Amino acid sequence: MLKPPHSLLAHSGRTRSIYFALGANLAVAIAKIVGWGLTGSGSMLAEGLHSIADTGNQGLLLLGLSQARKPPSVRHPLGQGRVIYFWSFIVALMLFSMGGLLSIYEGVDRLIAPVQLASPGIAIAILLFAALAEGISLRAAVHEINKVRGERSYWTWFKESRQSALLIVAAEDSAALAGLVFAFSAVLASALTGNPLYDALGSIAIGGLLIVVAITVSVQIKSLLVGESAAPEVRVAITRFLENSPEIIQIDSLITLQQGDQVIVLLKAEFRNEPSAIKLLTDMEQIKAAFLAAFPQVEMVYMEPVIHASQP
């Protein structure tokens, strides 16, 4: 029987990338808030709020991954794999509100009542440290993405990914680096011109960036919440595996459902003629055992044989 490519069976490693992001965001959040206290920079405060939101978000993702590993129960017969999508959606909402809206509010407030920037050198040094920390975190996330994206572009992977936690981490780290560019430009412009207007505009730009990222991520996660099939490459590998099974003559229908890390498969197929129902059931159990061994991400397999009227 044909086995799926090794990349489909590899562990995503997103927990590792979440811990990288958590450590980076916590250190950066502390540095930015201290920097805001020393400089009075609105852009620094906006970035501090962003990092605080990101730190809380990583905690929620770890909570979601922990809950998603709970086994099936009477109340949740298919397990709780999709709970990670719920927490990922909450993370996107926090990024929108705590990160985006508060940053815009702070920027507008600074436009109305400008605050002169103090000690811009401190702000710039902290932003450079933050860029280094966020870059390390993003590098860890990209490393995990490269394990699973294959030949796809990063944007294609983003649209097709069923790994919401890794998707969130990558989006947050990318937004963080882009936000740091805005903050650095705003602080530098205010320091060179002595005009606090640029710092206020930087805060608004950071808020707008976070809102765009939050909405983009929310749309993708909403589709996962509603229910999506397994990733295209997984469906192709499953189909090839079944088509190369000698016990199966023809696949009538194949449905896959992504449940967080796990996949549920519903198969309706015409099996080879067997002299008895017992032998047919034996064939089905053999296929199921081989299938689960080849696809460890599949949690459950439901098989239904197609019975033609002409068959005994």
Secondary structure, DSSP 8 states (H G I E B T S, - for coil): -----HHHHS---HHHHHHHHHHHHHHHHHHHHHHHHHH--HHHHHHHHHHHHHHHHHHHHHHHHHHHT----SSSTT-STTHHHHHHHHHHHHIIIIIIIHHHHHHHHHHHS------HHHHHHHHHHHHHHHHHHHHHHHHHHHHHHTTS-HHHHHHH---HHHHHHHHHHHHHHHHHHHHHHHHHHHHHH--THHHHHHHHHHHHHHHHHHHHHHHHHHHHHH-----HHHHHHHHHHHHT-TTEEEEEEEEEEEETTEEEEEEEEEE---SSHHHHHHHHHHHHHHHHHH-TTEEEEEEEE---TT--
